Amino acid sequence: MKIAIMGKIHSDGPEILKKNNIENFEINDFEENYLINKLCDVDGIVIRTANLTSKILSKCENLKIVSRHGVGYDNVDSNYLKKNGIPLAITGTSNAVSVAEHVMTMFLYLTKNINLSNNLVKSGNFKKKSELPDFFELYKKKILILGFGRIGQELAKRCLGFDMEVYIYDPFVSKNIIIEKNCFPINKEEGLEIADYISIHMPLNNSTKNFLSFTEFDLVKKNLIVVNTARGGIINEEALLEAIKKNKIKGAGIDVFENEPPRQKHPFFELENILLTPHNAALTLECRKRMSVESCTNVINYLVNKKKLNKTNIVNLEI
């Protein structure tokens, strides 16, 4: 068996492939013709962020599984895989903690005006702390979590630890499950109207594209802080820009962009109350190790011992 690893991953994953006597090699050149040549005879692909198109996949004559190093898979032509009976796996148990901690970091940074306090001290103006704008507690504040999968649930636990009121919008999760987790189910419009914080944990698809746009930002409180660590495009960037500039909301934390990397001189770069990170919410060392191991284990279990396969990691399980 032969496995291609598209993009550099932590060595723990390839080591597992090696221990199972599975040949593997790394690819860092993602030019289409090169990929067609290198992938033509592989049994499995582990992929990070490169694009895997139907044209490339159609030339992979031995392909039996694609395993995504992460949970989003919009860089893979999942329709082609479904039509051709090839499973698409994700690392569903690996990144929830890291992403949830990243969200909490953004909440605290923006709520506490950490950057302003830091700048004050470093500029020699320690005694002018009374001139800083107001900052706040998370205690008793209302958070709306959009999407209640593994990441949403990990975030909810941390918010409950701060004694926040946690509201959930997810039409695909039963109200009983939400209530069992000490959270409150709520519809989208009501959630937007009451939220002090919003965090997005949905996939990007036709129904979630521009899920927060001009109409939604007209409903929210002026003290709102919104964080997106899911996918760019779920928040309409022009609408968010307007909401910030017109003081419709307090601030935003953005880890993902409609186009990555964002263009030079992106208008977000000029705003003090937008905190930006380079799509790295899940890239703690611990998480990179887990994703590497889980993405490779998905391949091993599917090819060698399907009884051990974590079926909840298979996106197109119906095949």
Residue pairs with C-beta under 8 A, 6 or more apart in sequence:
1 22
1 23
1 43
1 44
1 303
2 22
2 23
2 24
2 25
2 41
2 42
2 43
2 44
2 62
3 17
3 22
3 23
3 24
3 25
3 42
3 43
3 44
3 45
3 46
3 296
3 299
4 24
4 25
4 26
4 27
4 38
4 39
4 42
4 44
4 45
4 46
5 13
5 14
5 24
5 25
5 26
5 27
5 45
5 46
5 47
6 27
6 30
6 35
6 45
6 46
6 47
6 48
6 50
6 52
7 26
7 27
7 28
7 47
7 48
7 49
7 50
7 69
8 26
8 28
8 48
9 46
9 48
9 69
9 288
9 291
9 292
9 295
9 296
10 288
10 289
10 291
10 292
10 293
11 292
12 289
12 292
12 293
13 46
13 291
13 292
13 293
13 295
13 296
13 297
14 24
14 26
14 292
14 296
16 293
16 296
16 297
16 300
17 23
17 24
17 296
17 299
17 300
18 24
20 300
20 304
22 299
22 300
22 303
27 35
27 38
27 39
29 35
30 50
30 51
32 53
32 55
32 56
35 50
35 52
35 56
36 55
36 56
36 59
39 45
39 56
39 59
39 60
39 63
40 59
40 60
40 61
40 62
41 61
41 62
42 60
42 62
42 63
43 62
43 63
43 64
43 65
43 303
44 63
44 64
44 65
44 66
44 67
44 299
44 302
44 303
45 52
45 60
45 63
45 65
45 66
45 67
46 67
46 69
46 295
46 296
46 299
47 66
47 67
47 68
47 69
47 75
47 76
48 69
48 70
49 75
50 75
51 75
51 76
52 66
52 75
52 76
52 77
53 77
54 77
54 79
54 80
57 63
57 77
57 80
57 81
57 84
57 86
58 80
63 86
64 86
64 87
64 302
64 303
65 86
65 87
65 88
65 89
65 298
65 299
65 302
65 303
66 76
66 81
66 86
66 87
66 88
66 89
67 88
67 89
67 90
67 91
67 295
67 296
67 298
67 299
68 76
68 88
68 89
68 90
68 91
68 295
69 91
69 291
69 292
69 295
70 90
70 91
70 95
70 282
70 291
71 90
71 91
71 92
71 95
71 151
72 203
72 204
72 230
72 231
73 88
73 90
73 315
74 203
74 204
74 231
76 88
78 88
78 315
78 316
80 86
81 87
81 88
81 316
82 88
82 316
82 318
82 319
85 319
86 319
87 302
87 314
87 315
87 316
87 317
87 319
88 314
88 315
88 316
89 295
89 298
89 299
89 302
89 313
89 314
89 315
90 313
90 315
91 290
91 291
91 294
91 295
91 298
91 313
92 150
92 294
92 310
92 312
92 313
93 150
93 290
93 294
93 310
93 313
94 282
94 287
94 290
94 291
94 293
94 294
95 151
95 281
95 282
95 287
95 290
95 291
96 150
96 151
96 153
96 154
97 154
97 286
97 287
98 281
98 282
98 283
98 284
98 286
98 287
99 151
99 154
99 155
99 201
99 229
99 281
99 282
100 151
100 154
100 155
100 157
100 158
101 158
101 284
102 229
102 255
102 277
102 281
102 282
103 155
103 199
103 227
103 229
103 253
103 281
104 155
104 158
104 159
106 225
106 227
106 253
106 255
106 275
106 277
107 138
107 197
107 225
107 227
107 253
108 114
108 138
109 115
109 253
109 275
110 225
110 250
110 251
110 252
110 253
110 273
110 275
111 135
111 136
111 137
111 138
111 225
112 135
112 136
113 132
113 133
113 135
115 272
116 132
116 133
117 129
117 132
120 126
120 128
120 129
120 132
136 223
138 159
138 162
138 163
138 164
138 197
139 162
139 163
139 164
140 163
140 164
140 165
141 164
141 165
141 196
141 197
142 164
142 165
142 167
142 194
142 195
142 196
142 197
143 159
143 164
143 165
143 166
143 167
143 195
143 196
143 197
143 198
143 199
144 167
144 168
144 169
144 186
144 191
144 192
144 194
144 195
144 197
144 198
144 199
145 152
145 155
145 156
145 159
145 166
145 167
145 168
145 169
145 170
145 183
145 198
145 199
145 201
146 152
146 169
146 170
146 188
146 191
146 198
146 199
146 200
146 201
146 202
146 211
147 169
147 170
147 200
147 201
147 202
147 230
148 156
148 168
148 170
148 173
148 177
148 178
148 181
148 183
148 201
149 170
149 201
151 201
151 229
152 168
152 170
152 199
152 201
153 181
155 199
155 201
156 166
156 168
156 181
156 182
156 183
157 181
159 166
160 166
160 182
160 183
164 197
165 184
166 182
166 183
166 184
167 183
167 184
167 185
167 186
167 191
167 194
167 195
168 178
168 183
168 184
168 185
168 186
169 185
169 186
169 187
169 188
169 191
170 178
175 185
178 184
178 185
179 185
186 194
189 219
191 198
192 198
192 216
192 219
192 220
193 219
193 220
193 221
194 221
195 220
195 221
195 224
196 221
196 223
196 224
196 225
197 224
197 225
197 226
197 227
198 212
198 220
198 224
198 225
198 226
198 227
199 226
199 227
199 228
199 229
200 211
200 212
200 226
200 227
200 228
200 229
200 230
200 234
200 235
201 229
201 230
202 208
202 211
202 230
202 231
202 234
203 230
203 231
204 230
204 231
204 232
204 233
204 234
208 234
209 233
209 234
210 233
210 234
210 235
210 236
210 239
211 234
211 235
212 226
212 234
212 235
212 236
212 239
212 240
213 235
213 236
213 239
214 236
214 239
214 242
216 239
217 239
217 240
217 242
217 243
217 248
217 249
218 248
220 243
220 248
220 249
221 249
222 247
222 248
222 249
222 250
223 249
223 250
224 249
224 250
225 249
225 250
225 251
225 252
225 253
226 235
226 240
226 249
226 252
226 253
227 252
227 253
227 254
227 255
228 234
228 235
228 252
228 253
228 254
228 255
228 256
229 253
229 255
229 256
229 281
230 256
231 256
232 256
232 257
232 258
232 259
232 260
233 258
235 252
235 254
237 257
237 258
237 268
240 252
240 254
241 267
241 268
241 271
242 248
243 249
244 251
244 252
244 271
244 273
244 274
245 271
250 273
251 273
251 274
251 275
252 273
252 274
252 275
253 274
253 275
253 276
253 277
254 268
254 274
254 275
254 276
254 277
255 276
255 277
255 278
255 279
255 280
255 281
256 279
257 266
257 279
260 279
261 278
262 268
268 274
268 276
269 276
282 291
294 313
298 309
298 310
298 313
301 308
301 309
301 310
302 309
311 317
